[in-house]
């Protein structure tokens, strides 16, 4: 990885695409949502069950991931309105990052007893 320490923003912070990416997908729930959709889990209740995310948190993360272009949302029921989620090109591009994070976790992060 190459960094150019001379690039800074007007506020003095270093310009960093890592920080920019973390602003979009760098929290626990966002990455777990992407993991589930990558596994083929497309519906809210299933994503919630598999991640353990609180309803309000999951709703917010799904909206954000859709807004930033990581997920798509498709209606599958009109009454009541229900939606499925899919990965965009940007979402699919996160797959190797998630695989690397999983391998890192298997090596360095002790299991979290539930």
matplotlib code that plots the C-alpha trace (Angstrom):
import matplotlib.pyplot as plt

x = [0.0, 1.4, 0.4, 1.1, 1.4, 1.2, -2.4, -4.6, -8.1, -8.9, -9.6, -6.1, -7.2, -5.2, -7.0, -7.5, -9.7, -9.7, -11.4, -13.8, -14.7, -15.2, -17.6, -19.7, -19.4, -17.2, -19.5, -20.5, -24.0, -23.2, -20.6, -22.9, -25.7, -23.4, -22.3, -25.9, -26.9, -23.7, -24.8, -28.2, -30.2, -32.4, -35.3, -35.4, -36.5, -33.9, -31.1, -32.2, -32.3, -28.9, -27.2, -29.0, -29.3, -31.9, -34.8, -34.2, -30.4, -31.0, -33.5, -31.0, -28.2, -30.2, -31.3, -27.7, -26.3, -28.9, -28.2, -24.4, -24.9, -23.9, -27.4, -30.4, -34.0, -36.7, -40.4, -41.7, -45.0, -47.4, -49.7, -48.1, -45.1, -42.1, -38.7, -35.7, -32.1, -29.4, -25.8, -24.7, -21.3, -19.9, -21.5, -20.1, -16.7, -16.7, -16.7, -12.9, -12.6, -15.1, -13.2, -9.9, -11.6, -13.0, -9.5, -8.0, -10.7, -10.1, -6.4, -6.4, -9.8, -10.9, -14.4, -17.1, -19.1, -22.8]
y = [0.0, 3.4, 6.5, 10.1, 12.0, 15.4, 15.1, 16.8, 18.2, 21.8, 20.7, 19.3, 15.7, 13.3, 12.3, 8.6, 6.3, 3.8, 6.4, 7.2, 3.6, 3.1, 6.0, 4.0, 0.4, 0.4, -0.5, -4.0, -4.0, -2.8, -5.5, -8.2, -7.1, -7.3, -10.7, -12.0, -10.6, -12.1, -15.5, -15.1, -13.9, -11.2, -10.4, -8.1, -10.7, -13.2, -10.6, -9.5, -13.1, -14.0, -10.8, -10.1, -6.5, -4.4, -3.6, 0.2, -0.3, -2.7, -0.4, 2.4, 0.3, -1.0, 2.5, 3.8, 0.9, 1.5, 5.2, 4.7, 2.2, -1.0, -2.6, -2.6, -2.9, -4.6, -4.9, -8.5, -7.8, -4.9, -5.6, -5.2, -3.6, -6.0, -5.7, -7.9, -6.7, -7.5, -6.5, -3.9, -4.1, -2.1, -4.6, -7.6, -6.0, -6.2, -10.1, -10.5, -7.9, -9.9, -13.1, -11.5, -10.1, -13.6, -15.2, -12.5, -13.0, -16.8, -16.2, -13.3, -12.8, -15.2, -16.6, -14.4, -16.7, -16.0]
z = [0.0, -1.0, 0.9, -0.1, 3.2, 1.5, 0.4, 3.0, 3.0, 3.8, 7.4, 7.7, 7.6, 5.4, 2.1, 2.4, 0.4, 3.3, 5.5, 2.7, 2.3, 6.1, 6.0, 3.7, 4.9, 7.9, 10.7, 12.0, 10.8, 7.3, 6.7, 8.2, 5.9, 2.8, 4.0, 4.2, 0.9, -0.7, 0.8, -1.0, 2.0, 0.4, 2.8, 5.8, 8.4, 7.3, 7.3, 10.8, 12.1, 10.7, 11.9, 15.1, 14.2, 16.0, 13.6, 13.6, 13.1, 10.2, 8.5, 8.7, 7.4, 4.5, 3.5, 3.7, 1.7, -1.0, -1.0, -1.5, -4.2, -2.4, -2.5, -4.7, -3.4, -5.3, -4.3, -4.2, -2.6, -3.0, -0.1, 2.3, 0.6, 1.0, -0.5, -1.4, -1.5, -3.9, -4.4, -6.9, -8.7, -5.7, -3.3, -5.2, -5.1, -1.3, -1.4, -1.5, 1.3, 3.4, 2.7, 3.8, 6.9, 7.7, 7.3, 9.5, 12.1, 12.0, 12.7, 15.1, 16.6, 19.4, 19.0, 20.7, 22.9, 22.4]

ax = plt.figure().add_subplot(projection="3d")
ax.plot(x, y, z, "-o")
ax.set_aspect("equal")
plt.show()
